[in-house]
Amino acid sequence: MEQQTRFSKSEEPEMLSSDLAFNIERMQLEFLNCSDVLYRHCSIGGINRATLIHVDGMCNVQAVDEFVLQPLIEHFRSSSRVDEVREVELKEVFIPSIKISIVYETQKVIKAILRGETAIFTEGNAFVMLADLVKMEQRSIEEATSEKVVRGPRDAFIESLRTNTSLLRRRIRSSKLKLECMTLGRLTETEIVIGYMEGIVKEELVKEVRKRLQTIELDGIIHSSNIEEYIEDNMFSPFPQVQNTERPDVAVSSLLEGKVIIITDNTPFVLVLPMTYWSGLQAVDDYTDRFIYATFVRWIRYTFVHVSLLLPSLYVALTTYHLQVIPTPLVVSIASAREGVPLPAVIEALIMEFIFEGLREAGIRLPQQVGPAVSIAGALVIGQAVVAAGIISTPMVIIVSLTGIASFAFPVYNLGTAYRMLRFPLLLVSGVLGFYGIVLFLIVLSVHMVTLEPFGVPYMSPYAPMTIRNLNDVLVRAPKSKMRWLQPWLAQSGAARFPKRKK
């Protein structure tokens, strides 16, 4: 009880004491039961002259011993003074290459220790010297796993914040690239960086991003998805409004277009905002191949994207309500394949879609060595078994298989997830109303998409509203000589309205 009173918190910042024993006792109380916090004492003649505190595994221990602890011991051994040592005198002990800062507040010292810095407490001084010798384990820069390319850079973001910012600086060697740092999370105090190109980005967009980030009040920010859900405009929309990427080249291209990126510490995925529907359908290979190939592949991608949403519903509507539209030989073939199947086409489709999504999820969650094999074997075995048992018809297996293949054509994973989710209500509507239900569903979906305005930018731009000068990179990929690579389309759109977000 006496210790609790002694170290009670107040509204005023708690300042350090000139009593070394008191300061160390305060730190020991703060880091009680923290076995990874190490205390290194510098004792000369039986008197503790200084104490170093750092977190094991977050600093360079060898550098601490060589450049901090040993110089201190030698200094105190050669000095005849036993009282306080001046700040200037202490700074001269260390080599100039070590970044040294002076702190007088207790809480600042605690936060610095938890960041990995080494705190140097000395007798007779009411301040602490912080040595920046942070060195934490991190994985090396590797190829992106979620955004594969045939031709292009092979590096990707990692969990280190400063490594990620350096990857951007290597590509944009200009002071126009601004990287603002702020901290989120009351307990985790996670560092995030807001990146934008001064002179290209709209200042209103940067202000809006800052404003939304400052309203986030959470105990912890573990990864970038925690931020994403708090800053998007319409959380009930199935479509993603914030793009995420682990490729530095994609982030740089977005910066040059006038967008804003958010880099989160301990997360390899960088947020890019605002996101539009068409940017979610563009792949890196569109800009590394020649424009003829890129346009051809883009049209194939667009076709498969819509096939993944519409194919099962069209099959159900045709075979249930609109047989007259199908050629007679094909009707006979489908009817013979469905002979003996006890379930309606819509129930068949729902069952097979659920099975396919279950196999996809199992393939993701299983270990990498067995996941693909289990998912492929499961699809083959289950497909053959249900057809042989007469539960599902052969055409339905073909339709679901084609739909599954088409769903892998999405360059942005979360946009593909939105289409996978929308496939199920569309199936139900087509099973009840046929073509009329499909058309009604698509009308409602289109109205919803054109009304979305993430960060004031229309989700379907530049087609809705139509902007002719920005159509050279949507349905087609124009030759690079005809494209305005450094013209910010966000600034050209003129849409800087920031409506009230739907929560």
C-alpha positions as CSV (number, residue, x, y, z in Angstrom):
1,M,0.0,0.0,0.0
2,E,2.9,2.3,0.8
3,Q,4.5,1.7,-2.6
4,Q,1.2,2.4,-4.4
5,T,0.9,5.7,-2.6
6,R,4.5,6.6,-3.4
7,F,4.0,6.0,-7.1
8,S,0.5,7.1,-7.5
9,K,-0.4,8.6,-10.8
10,S,-1.5,12.2,-11.2
11,E,-2.6,14.4,-13.9
12,E,0.8,16.2,-14.1
13,P,3.6,14.3,-15.9
14,E,5.6,12.3,-13.4
15,M,9.2,13.5,-13.5
16,L,12.3,11.5,-12.8
17,S,14.2,11.8,-9.5
18,S,17.9,12.4,-9.0
19,D,17.9,9.3,-6.7
20,L,19.0,6.4,-8.8
21,A,17.6,3.8,-6.4
22,F,14.2,5.5,-6.5
23,N,14.1,5.5,-10.3
24,I,15.0,1.9,-10.5
25,E,12.4,0.9,-7.9
26,R,9.8,2.8,-10.0
27,M,10.8,0.9,-13.1
28,Q,10.8,-2.4,-11.3
29,L,7.2,-1.7,-10.1
30,E,6.1,-0.7,-13.6
31,F,7.7,-3.8,-15.2
32,L,6.6,-6.2,-12.4
33,N,6.5,-9.8,-13.7
34,C,8.1,-8.8,-17.0
35,S,10.9,-11.3,-17.3
36,D,12.1,-10.0,-20.6
37,V,13.0,-6.6,-19.1
38,L,16.7,-6.7,-18.2
39,Y,18.6,-4.5,-15.7
40,R,22.3,-4.0,-16.2
41,H,24.1,-2.4,-13.3
42,C,27.3,-0.5,-13.6
43,S,28.9,-0.8,-10.1
44,I,32.3,0.7,-9.2
45,G,33.8,0.2,-5.7
46,G,30.6,-1.4,-4.5
47,I,28.5,1.6,-5.5
48,N,25.9,1.5,-8.3
49,R,26.7,4.4,-10.5
50,A,24.4,3.6,-13.4
51,T,21.8,1.1,-14.5
52,L,20.8,0.2,-18.0
53,I,17.3,-1.1,-18.8
54,H,16.2,-2.7,-22.0
55,V,13.9,-5.4,-23.4
56,D,15.5,-8.6,-24.3
57,G,15.1,-9.4,-28.0
58,M,14.3,-5.8,-29.0
59,C,17.8,-4.3,-28.9
60,N,21.3,-5.1,-30.1
61,V,22.7,-6.6,-26.9
62,Q,26.2,-6.8,-28.3
63,A,26.1,-3.1,-29.2
64,V,24.8,-2.2,-25.7
65,D,27.7,-4.1,-24.1
66,E,30.3,-2.7,-26.4
67,F,29.2,0.9,-26.9
68,V,27.2,1.7,-23.8
69,L,28.1,-0.5,-20.8
70,Q,31.8,-0.8,-21.3
71,P,32.4,3.0,-21.9
72,L,30.3,3.8,-18.8
73,I,32.4,1.4,-16.6
74,E,35.6,2.8,-17.9
75,H,34.4,6.4,-17.4
76,F,33.3,5.9,-13.8
77,R,36.5,3.9,-13.0
78,S,38.7,6.7,-14.2
79,S,36.6,9.4,-12.6
80,S,37.3,10.5,-9.1
81,R,33.9,12.1,-8.7
82,V,31.2,10.2,-6.8
83,D,28.4,12.8,-7.1
84,E,26.3,13.6,-10.1
85,V,27.8,13.5,-13.6
86,R,26.9,16.3,-16.0
87,E,24.8,15.6,-19.1
88,V,27.6,16.9,-21.4
89,E,30.1,14.7,-19.7
90,L,27.9,11.7,-20.2
91,K,27.4,12.3,-23.8
92,E,31.1,12.4,-24.4
93,V,31.4,8.9,-23.2
94,F,29.5,7.4,-26.1
95,I,30.6,7.2,-29.7
96,P,28.9,9.8,-32.0
97,S,27.2,7.2,-34.2
98,I,24.9,6.3,-31.3
99,K,21.7,8.3,-31.3
100,I,21.3,9.6,-27.7
101,S,18.3,11.6,-26.4
102,I,17.5,13.0,-23.0
103,V,14.2,12.4,-21.3
104,Y,12.9,13.8,-18.0
105,E,9.4,12.2,-17.8
106,T,8.8,8.7,-16.4
107,Q,6.2,7.7,-18.9
108,K,8.3,8.7,-21.8
109,V,11.1,6.5,-20.5
110,I,8.7,3.6,-20.2
111,K,7.4,4.0,-23.7
112,A,11.0,4.2,-25.1
113,I,12.0,1.0,-23.3
114,L,9.0,-0.8,-24.8
115,R,10.0,0.5,-28.2
116,G,13.3,-1.3,-27.8
117,E,15.6,1.6,-26.8
118,T,18.1,1.3,-24.0
119,A,17.5,3.6,-20.9
120,I,20.6,4.8,-19.1
121,F,19.9,5.8,-15.5
122,T,22.8,7.5,-13.6
123,E,23.2,8.5,-10.0
124,G,22.5,12.2,-9.2
125,N,20.7,13.0,-12.4
126,A,17.0,13.6,-12.8
127,F,17.1,12.6,-16.4
128,V,17.5,9.4,-18.5
129,M,19.7,9.0,-21.6
130,L,18.0,6.9,-24.3
131,A,20.3,5.0,-26.7
132,D,18.6,4.0,-29.9
133,L,20.1,0.5,-30.4
134,V,16.8,-1.1,-31.5
135,K,17.3,-4.4,-33.4
136,M,14.3,-6.7,-33.7
137,E,14.1,-9.9,-35.7
138,Q,12.2,-9.6,-38.9
139,R,11.7,-11.7,-42.0
140,S,13.5,-10.9,-45.2
141,I,11.9,-9.1,-48.2
142,E,10.3,-11.8,-50.3
143,E,7.9,-12.1,-53.3
144,A,4.3,-11.2,-52.7
145,T,2.1,-14.2,-52.1
146,S,-1.3,-12.7,-52.7
147,E,-0.5,-10.7,-55.9
148,K,1.5,-12.8,-58.3
149,V,2.9,-11.4,-61.4
150,V,4.6,-12.8,-64.5
151,R,6.8,-9.8,-65.2
152,G,7.5,-7.2,-62.6
153,P,9.3,-6.5,-59.2
154,R,9.6,-9.4,-56.8
155,D,9.8,-7.5,-53.6
156,A,6.9,-7.1,-51.1
157,F,6.1,-5.3,-47.9
158,I,7.0,-7.0,-44.6
159,E,6.0,-6.4,-41.0
160,S,8.6,-3.7,-40.4
161,L,7.3,-0.2,-40.7
162,R,10.6,1.5,-41.6
163,T,11.5,-1.2,-44.1
164,N,8.2,-0.6,-45.8
165,T,8.8,3.2,-46.0
166,S,12.3,2.6,-47.4
167,L,10.8,0.5,-50.2
168,L,8.7,3.5,-51.2
169,R,11.7,5.9,-50.9
170,R,13.7,3.7,-53.2
171,R,11.1,4.2,-55.9
172,I,10.1,7.8,-55.3
173,R,13.3,9.8,-54.7
174,S,11.5,13.1,-54.2
175,S,10.8,15.3,-51.2
176,K,7.2,15.5,-52.5
177,L,6.6,12.1,-51.0
178,K,5.3,12.9,-47.5
179,L,5.1,10.2,-44.8
180,E,3.3,11.4,-41.7
181,C,3.5,9.3,-38.6
182,M,0.9,8.9,-35.9
183,T,0.1,6.4,-33.1
184,L,-3.2,4.4,-32.7
185,G,-4.3,2.0,-30.0
186,R,-4.3,2.9,-26.3
187,L,-2.4,-0.2,-25.3
188,T,-0.6,-1.3,-28.4
189,E,0.4,2.2,-29.5
190,T,0.8,1.0,-33.0
191,E,2.7,3.3,-35.3
192,I,1.0,4.1,-38.7
193,V,2.2,6.2,-41.5
194,I,0.1,8.3,-43.9
195,G,1.7,8.6,-47.3
196,Y,0.8,11.0,-50.1
197,M,2.4,13.0,-52.9
198,E,2.4,16.7,-52.2
199,G,1.2,18.7,-55.2
200,I,-0.7,15.7,-56.7
201,V,-3.0,14.6,-54.0
202,K,-6.0,16.8,-53.0
203,E,-5.4,18.3,-49.7
204,E,-9.1,17.7,-48.7
205,L,-8.5,14.0,-49.1
206,V,-5.5,14.0,-46.8
207,K,-7.4,16.1,-44.2
208,E,-10.3,13.6,-44.3
209,V,-8.0,10.6,-43.8
210,R,-6.4,12.3,-40.8
211,K,-9.8,13.1,-39.4
212,R,-11.1,9.6,-39.7
213,L,-7.9,8.0,-38.2
214,Q,-8.0,10.4,-35.3
215,T,-11.5,9.2,-34.4
216,I,-10.4,5.6,-34.0
217,E,-10.5,4.7,-30.3
218,L,-9.3,1.1,-29.7
219,D,-7.2,-0.6,-27.1
220,G,-5.2,-2.3,-29.9
221,I,-4.5,-2.0,-33.6
222,I,-3.2,-5.5,-34.5
223,H,-3.3,-5.2,-38.3
224,S,-4.4,-2.9,-41.0
225,S,-7.9,-4.4,-41.3
226,N,-8.7,-2.9,-37.9
227,I,-8.2,0.5,-39.5
228,E,-10.0,-0.4,-42.7
229,E,-13.4,-1.1,-41.1
230,Y,-13.3,2.2,-39.1
231,I,-12.5,4.5,-42.0
232,E,-14.7,3.1,-44.8
233,D,-17.9,5.1,-45.8
234,N,-20.5,2.3,-45.8
235,M,-19.7,-0.6,-43.6
236,F,-22.8,-2.5,-44.8
237,S,-21.8,-2.5,-48.5
238,P,-20.5,-5.9,-49.7
239,F,-18.0,-4.1,-51.9
240,P,-14.6,-3.1,-50.5
241,Q,-14.0,0.7,-50.4
242,V,-10.4,0.5,-49.2
243,Q,-7.8,-1.4,-51.3
244,N,-5.0,-3.4,-49.7
245,T,-1.8,-4.4,-51.3
246,E,1.5,-6.0,-50.3
247,R,3.3,-4.7,-53.5
248,P,5.4,-1.5,-53.3
249,D,5.0,-0.8,-57.0
250,V,1.2,-0.8,-56.6
251,A,1.4,1.6,-53.7
252,V,3.8,3.9,-55.6
253,S,1.4,3.9,-58.7
254,S,-1.5,4.8,-56.4
255,L,0.5,7.6,-54.9
256,L,1.3,9.0,-58.3
257,E,-2.4,8.9,-59.1
258,G,-3.2,11.1,-56.2
259,K,-4.3,8.5,-53.7
260,V,-3.4,8.2,-50.1
261,I,-1.8,5.1,-48.5
262,I,-1.7,3.9,-44.9
263,I,1.2,1.8,-43.7
264,T,0.7,0.0,-40.4
265,D,3.5,-1.4,-38.2
266,N,3.6,-5.2,-37.9
267,T,1.4,-5.6,-41.1
268,P,2.7,-6.4,-44.6
269,F,-0.5,-5.1,-46.2
270,V,-0.7,-1.4,-47.0
271,L,-4.1,0.3,-47.4
272,V,-4.8,2.4,-50.5
273,L,-7.7,4.8,-50.6
274,P,-10.0,5.7,-52.1
275,M,-10.7,2.5,-54.0
276,T,-12.9,2.3,-57.1
277,Y,-14.5,-0.7,-58.7
278,W,-12.3,-0.6,-61.8
279,S,-9.1,-0.3,-59.7
280,G,-10.1,-3.6,-58.1
281,L,-10.1,-5.3,-61.5
282,Q,-6.7,-4.1,-62.6
283,A,-3.7,-6.3,-62.3
284,V,0.0,-5.5,-62.2
285,D,0.6,-7.4,-65.4
286,D,-1.7,-5.0,-67.2
287,Y,1.2,-2.5,-67.1
288,T,4.2,-4.7,-67.6
289,D,2.9,-6.4,-70.8
290,R,2.3,-4.6,-74.2
291,F,-1.0,-2.8,-74.4
292,I,-2.5,-5.2,-76.9
293,Y,-1.9,-8.2,-74.7
294,A,-2.9,-6.3,-71.6
295,T,-6.2,-5.3,-73.2
296,F,-6.9,-8.8,-74.4
297,V,-6.2,-10.3,-70.9
298,R,-8.2,-7.6,-69.2
299,W,-11.3,-8.5,-71.3
300,I,-10.9,-12.1,-70.5
301,R,-10.7,-11.1,-66.8
302,Y,-13.8,-9.0,-67.0
303,T,-15.7,-11.8,-68.7
304,F,-14.7,-14.3,-66.0
305,V,-15.6,-11.8,-63.3
306,H,-19.2,-11.6,-64.5
307,V,-19.3,-15.3,-65.2
308,S,-18.5,-16.0,-61.6
309,L,-21.5,-14.0,-60.5
310,L,-24.1,-14.8,-63.2
311,L,-23.5,-18.3,-64.6
312,P,-25.2,-20.4,-61.9
313,S,-28.2,-18.0,-61.7
314,L,-28.6,-18.0,-65.5
315,Y,-28.5,-21.8,-65.6
316,V,-31.1,-22.0,-62.8
317,A,-33.4,-19.4,-64.5
318,L,-33.1,-21.1,-67.9
319,T,-33.7,-24.6,-66.8
320,T,-36.6,-23.7,-64.4
321,Y,-38.6,-20.9,-66.2
322,H,-37.2,-20.2,-69.7
323,L,-36.7,-23.5,-71.4
324,Q,-38.0,-22.0,-74.7
325,V,-34.8,-19.9,-74.9
326,I,-32.6,-23.0,-75.0
327,P,-32.0,-24.8,-78.3
328,T,-34.0,-28.1,-78.4
329,P,-31.0,-30.4,-78.6
330,L,-29.5,-28.8,-75.6
331,V,-32.8,-29.0,-73.7
332,V,-33.0,-32.7,-74.5
333,S,-29.4,-33.2,-73.3
334,I,-30.0,-31.3,-70.0
335,A,-33.3,-33.2,-69.4
336,S,-31.7,-36.6,-69.9
337,A,-28.9,-35.6,-67.5
338,R,-31.4,-34.4,-64.9
339,E,-33.5,-37.5,-65.1
340,G,-33.8,-39.1,-61.7
341,V,-32.4,-36.1,-59.8
342,P,-34.8,-35.4,-56.9
343,L,-33.8,-31.8,-56.3
344,P,-34.8,-28.6,-58.1
345,A,-32.0,-26.8,-60.0
346,V,-31.8,-24.0,-57.4
347,I,-31.3,-26.4,-54.5
348,E,-28.7,-28.3,-56.6
349,A,-26.8,-25.1,-57.3
350,L,-26.9,-24.0,-53.6
351,I,-25.6,-27.3,-52.4
352,M,-22.8,-27.4,-54.9
353,E,-21.8,-23.8,-54.2
354,F,-21.7,-24.5,-50.5
355,I,-19.5,-27.5,-51.0
356,F,-17.2,-25.7,-53.3
357,E,-16.8,-22.7,-50.9
358,G,-16.2,-25.2,-48.1
359,L,-13.4,-26.9,-50.1
360,R,-11.9,-23.6,-50.9
361,E,-11.9,-22.6,-47.2
362,A,-10.4,-26.0,-46.2
363,G,-7.6,-25.6,-48.8
364,I,-6.7,-22.2,-47.3
365,R,-6.7,-23.3,-43.6
366,L,-4.9,-26.6,-44.1
367,P,-1.1,-26.7,-44.0
368,Q,0.5,-25.5,-47.3
369,Q,1.9,-29.0,-48.1
370,V,-1.5,-30.7,-48.0
371,G,-4.0,-28.0,-48.6
372,P,-4.1,-27.9,-52.4
373,A,-4.0,-31.7,-52.7
374,V,-6.9,-32.1,-50.3
375,S,-9.0,-29.5,-52.0
376,I,-8.4,-30.9,-55.5
377,A,-9.0,-34.5,-54.4
378,G,-12.1,-33.5,-52.4
379,A,-13.6,-31.7,-55.4
380,L,-13.0,-34.7,-57.7
381,V,-14.2,-37.3,-55.2
382,I,-17.3,-35.4,-54.1
383,G,-18.2,-34.4,-57.7
384,Q,-18.0,-37.9,-58.9
385,A,-19.9,-39.3,-55.9
386,V,-22.9,-36.9,-56.0
387,V,-23.3,-37.5,-59.8
388,A,-23.1,-41.3,-59.4
389,A,-25.6,-41.2,-56.5
390,G,-28.1,-39.2,-58.7
391,I,-28.2,-36.3,-56.2
392,I,-26.7,-33.7,-58.5
393,S,-26.8,-33.6,-62.3
394,T,-23.7,-33.6,-64.4
395,P,-24.5,-30.1,-66.0
396,M,-24.7,-28.6,-62.5
397,V,-21.2,-29.9,-61.7
398,I,-19.9,-28.4,-64.9
399,I,-21.5,-25.0,-64.1
400,V,-20.2,-24.9,-60.6
401,S,-16.7,-25.9,-61.7
402,L,-16.7,-23.1,-64.3
403,T,-17.9,-20.6,-61.8
404,G,-15.2,-21.6,-59.3
405,I,-12.5,-21.3,-62.0
406,A,-13.9,-17.8,-62.9
407,S,-13.8,-16.7,-59.3
408,F,-10.0,-17.0,-59.2
409,A,-9.6,-14.3,-61.9
410,F,-10.0,-11.4,-59.4
411,P,-6.8,-9.5,-58.9
412,V,-8.0,-8.1,-55.6
413,Y,-9.1,-10.8,-53.2
414,N,-11.7,-8.9,-51.2
415,L,-13.5,-7.9,-54.4
416,G,-13.7,-11.5,-55.4
417,T,-15.1,-12.3,-51.9
418,A,-17.9,-9.8,-52.5
419,Y,-18.9,-11.5,-55.7
420,R,-18.8,-14.9,-54.1
421,M,-21.1,-13.7,-51.4
422,L,-23.5,-12.0,-53.8
423,R,-23.8,-15.2,-55.8
424,F,-26.0,-16.9,-53.2
425,P,-28.8,-14.3,-52.9
426,L,-28.8,-14.0,-56.7
427,L,-29.3,-17.8,-56.9
428,L,-32.3,-17.6,-54.7
429,V,-33.8,-14.7,-56.6
430,S,-33.3,-16.5,-59.9
431,G,-34.9,-19.6,-58.5
432,V,-38.0,-17.7,-57.5
433,L,-38.4,-15.1,-60.3
434,G,-36.2,-16.3,-63.2
435,F,-34.8,-13.7,-65.5
436,Y,-37.0,-11.0,-64.0
437,G,-35.3,-11.7,-60.6
438,I,-31.8,-11.5,-62.1
439,V,-32.6,-8.2,-63.9
440,L,-34.1,-6.7,-60.7
441,F,-31.1,-7.8,-58.6
442,L,-28.7,-6.3,-61.1
443,I,-30.6,-3.0,-61.2
444,V,-30.5,-2.8,-57.4
445,L,-26.8,-3.7,-57.3
446,S,-26.0,-1.2,-60.0
447,V,-27.9,1.6,-58.1
448,H,-26.0,0.7,-54.9
449,M,-22.6,0.8,-56.7
450,V,-23.1,4.2,-58.4
451,T,-24.3,5.7,-55.1
452,L,-21.1,4.6,-53.2
453,E,-18.6,7.4,-52.8
454,P,-15.6,6.3,-50.8
455,F,-13.8,9.4,-49.6
456,G,-15.9,11.6,-51.9
457,V,-14.9,9.7,-55.1
458,P,-17.6,7.9,-57.1
459,Y,-17.1,4.2,-56.9
460,M,-17.9,3.6,-60.6
461,S,-15.8,6.5,-61.9
462,P,-14.7,7.3,-64.5
463,Y,-17.8,5.7,-66.1
464,A,-20.3,7.1,-63.6
465,P,-20.0,10.0,-63.8
466,M,-18.5,9.8,-67.3
467,T,-15.1,11.4,-67.7
468,I,-13.8,10.9,-71.2
469,R,-10.2,11.8,-70.6
470,N,-9.8,9.1,-67.9
471,L,-11.2,6.1,-70.0
472,N,-7.8,5.1,-71.4
473,D,-7.2,2.7,-68.6
474,V,-10.6,1.1,-67.8
475,L,-12.0,-1.2,-70.5
476,V,-8.8,-1.0,-72.5
477,R,-5.2,-0.3,-71.6
478,A,-4.1,2.4,-73.9
479,P,-0.4,2.6,-75.0
480,K,1.7,4.2,-72.4
481,S,2.6,7.1,-74.7
482,K,-1.1,8.0,-74.8
483,M,-1.7,7.8,-71.0
484,R,-1.2,10.6,-68.6
485,W,0.7,8.7,-66.0
486,L,1.4,11.6,-63.7
487,Q,-2.0,13.3,-64.0
488,P,-4.0,12.6,-60.8
489,W,-7.4,11.3,-61.9
490,L,-8.7,12.0,-58.5
491,A,-8.0,15.7,-59.0
492,Q,-9.5,15.6,-62.5
493,S,-12.7,14.0,-61.3
494,G,-13.5,17.1,-59.2
495,A,-15.3,14.9,-56.6
496,A,-14.2,16.1,-53.2
497,R,-17.4,15.7,-51.3
498,F,-17.2,13.8,-48.1
499,P,-20.7,12.7,-47.2
500,K,-21.7,11.5,-43.8
501,R,-20.6,7.9,-43.4
502,K,-23.2,5.2,-42.9
503,K,-22.5,3.3,-39.7
